[in-house]
Amino acid sequence: MGSVSGMAMYAGERSMVRALRADEQELLARATLGNMNWPGPRYTLDQVMLIPSIAHYFTWWPGPFDFGLVAEDAQGIPVGVVWLRFFTAADPGFGFVDGSIPELCVWVAEGQRGLGTGTRLIAGILEQARSRALPAISLSVETGNPARSLYERLGFVPAGTPFDAGTLVHEL
Ligand SMILES: CC(C)(COP(=O)(O)OP(=O)(O)OC[C@H]1O[C@@H](n2cnc3c(N)ncnc32)[C@H](O)[C@@H]1OP(=O)(O)O)[C@@H](O)C(=O)NCCC(=O)NCCS
């Protein structure tokens, strides 16, 4: 990885990784829909946009401390995204641990999965979070989602009581 014009750039075999921009809320909405529908169709885009506990993953993006990374194919089309969102106890995400610990969301487009893009995106955001001296990152993964093995491989562990079993954290 190197730094180009202040943006994180990663040369990968199949994609380039750059900073997520403030005008990419629509990409985050699509990614959130894909994440909510990981087992198959459960939600429509309209529902994802109207259910506050889901919509807050992408509405008002970015908050003052939020940041993320986008993987692009050779044509510059986004094929994956990872982003960190800071929530509050008054408006927590599903994987909320503490207001100082942002929650990670990651999504890779269908047809592009299993090629290492998600691994590169998460490794990249962990590196950026470390360089910003964040204490930890959390996330929420539903029972049965094979993404859990990816998170555990990259160092996420159960947050423990009083959090539910799907809340994982990565100390930095
Ligand atoms: C989870 C996800 C972001 C991983 O990105 P990716 O580019 O496929 O991941 P990589 O190729 O780097 O690594 C593959 C790992 O992801 C896991 N995985 C989860 N869903 C997968 C899928 N549909 N296809 C392939 N791998 C998947 C594999 O089990 C594998 O884990 P392992 O290496 O520990 O065995 C992506 O598969 C995805 O967007 N899935 C659908 C939405 C989702 O489940 N999001 C997470 C919500 S918590």
The ligand as an SDF file (V2000), in Angstrom:
LIG
                    3D

 48 50  0  0  0  0  0  0  0  0999 V2000
  -18.6460  -10.9680    3.3110 C   0  0  0  0  0  0  0  0  0  0  0  0
  -17.9810  -10.3340    2.0900 C   0  0  0  0  0  0  0  0  0  0  0  0
  -17.8880   -8.8350    2.2710 C   0  0  0  0  0  0  0  0  0  0  0  0
  -16.5640  -10.9040    1.9700 C   0  0  0  0  0  0  0  0  0  0  0  0
  -15.9450  -10.3500    0.8260 O   0  0  0  0  0  0  0  0  0  0  0  0
  -15.1790  -11.3240   -0.1710 P   0  0  0  0  0  0  0  0  0  0  0  0
  -14.4640  -10.5080   -1.1720 O   0  0  0  0  0  0  0  0  0  0  0  0
  -16.1210  -12.3540   -0.6500 O   0  0  0  0  0  0  0  0  0  0  0  0
  -14.1380  -11.9800    0.8750 O   0  0  0  0  0  0  0  0  0  0  0  0
  -12.7320  -12.6630    0.5730 P   0  0  0  0  0  0  0  0  0  0  0  0
  -12.7190  -13.2250   -0.7960 O   0  0  0  0  0  0  0  0  0  0  0  0
  -11.6510  -11.7380    0.9590 O   0  0  0  0  0  0  0  0  0  0  0  0
  -12.7230  -13.8110    1.6700 O   0  0  0  0  0  0  0  0  0  0  0  0
  -13.6630  -14.8520    1.5630 C   0  0  0  0  0  0  0  0  0  0  0  0
  -14.2310  -15.0830    2.9190 C   0  0  0  0  0  0  0  0  0  0  0  0
  -15.5270  -14.4880    3.0110 O   0  0  0  0  0  0  0  0  0  0  0  0
  -16.4820  -15.4660    3.3640 C   0  0  0  0  0  0  0  0  0  0  0  0
  -17.7000  -15.2500    2.5910 N   0  0  0  0  0  0  0  0  0  0  0  0
  -18.8490  -14.7890    3.1140 C   0  0  0  0  0  0  0  0  0  0  0  0
  -19.7770  -14.7190    2.1660 N   0  0  0  0  0  0  0  0  0  0  0  0
  -19.2010  -15.1270    1.0250 C   0  0  0  0  0  0  0  0  0  0  0  0
  -19.6730  -15.2800   -0.3030 C   0  0  0  0  0  0  0  0  0  0  0  0
  -20.9360  -15.0210   -0.6500 N   0  0  0  0  0  0  0  0  0  0  0  0
  -18.8020  -15.7070   -1.2360 N   0  0  0  0  0  0  0  0  0  0  0  0
  -17.5350  -16.0000   -0.8950 C   0  0  0  0  0  0  0  0  0  0  0  0
  -17.0230  -15.8630    0.3440 N   0  0  0  0  0  0  0  0  0  0  0  0
  -17.8800  -15.4460    1.2960 C   0  0  0  0  0  0  0  0  0  0  0  0
  -15.8590  -16.8180    3.0560 C   0  0  0  0  0  0  0  0  0  0  0  0
  -16.3260  -17.7550    3.9850 O   0  0  0  0  0  0  0  0  0  0  0  0
  -14.3900  -16.5480    3.2160 C   0  0  0  0  0  0  0  0  0  0  0  0
  -14.0080  -16.7370    4.5380 O   0  0  0  0  0  0  0  0  0  0  0  0
  -12.6210  -17.5380    4.8510 P   0  0  0  0  0  0  0  0  0  0  0  0
  -11.5830  -16.9610    3.9560 O   0  0  0  0  0  0  0  0  0  0  0  0
  -12.3490  -17.2980    6.2840 O   0  0  0  0  0  0  0  0  0  0  0  0
  -12.9460  -18.9420    4.5150 O   0  0  0  0  0  0  0  0  0  0  0  0
  -18.7760  -10.6540    0.7910 C   0  0  0  0  0  0  0  0  0  0  0  0
  -18.7290  -12.0250    0.5460 O   0  0  0  0  0  0  0  0  0  0  0  0
  -20.2140  -10.1870    0.8210 C   0  0  0  0  0  0  0  0  0  0  0  0
  -20.4710   -9.0220    0.5140 O   0  0  0  0  0  0  0  0  0  0  0  0
  -21.1490  -11.0940    1.1710 N   0  0  0  0  0  0  0  0  0  0  0  0
  -22.5740  -10.8100    1.1630 C   0  0  0  0  0  0  0  0  0  0  0  0
  -23.0040   -9.7630    2.1850 C   0  0  0  0  0  0  0  0  0  0  0  0
  -22.5090  -10.0660    3.5880 C   0  0  0  0  0  0  0  0  0  0  0  0
  -22.6440  -11.1680    4.1020 O   0  0  0  0  0  0  0  0  0  0  0  0
  -21.9150   -9.0340    4.2170 N   0  0  0  0  0  0  0  0  0  0  0  0
  -21.4510   -9.1120    5.5930 C   0  0  0  0  0  0  0  0  0  0  0  0
  -22.5460   -8.7340    6.5480 C   0  0  0  0  0  0  0  0  0  0  0  0
  -22.0130   -8.9080    8.2330 S   0  0  0  0  0  0  0  0  0  0  0  0
  1  2  1  0
  2  3  1  0
  2  4  1  0
  2 36  1  0
  4  5  1  0
  5  6  1  0
  6  7  2  0
  6  8  1  0
  6  9  1  0
  9 10  1  0
 10 11  2  0
 10 12  1  0
 10 13  1  0
 13 14  1  0
 14 15  1  0
 15 16  1  0
 15 30  1  0
 16 17  1  0
 17 18  1  0
 17 28  1  0
 18 19  1  0
 18 27  1  0
 19 20  2  0
 20 21  1  0
 21 22  1  0
 21 27  2  0
 22 23  1  0
 22 24  2  0
 24 25  1  0
 25 26  2  0
 26 27  1  0
 28 29  1  0
 28 30  1  0
 30 31  1  0
 31 32  1  0
 32 33  2  0
 32 34  1  0
 32 35  1  0
 36 37  1  0
 36 38  1  0
 38 39  2  0
 38 40  1  0
 40 41  1  0
 41 42  1  0
 42 43  1  0
 43 44  2  0
 43 45  1  0
 45 46  1  0
 46 47  1  0
 47 48  1  0
M  END
$$$$
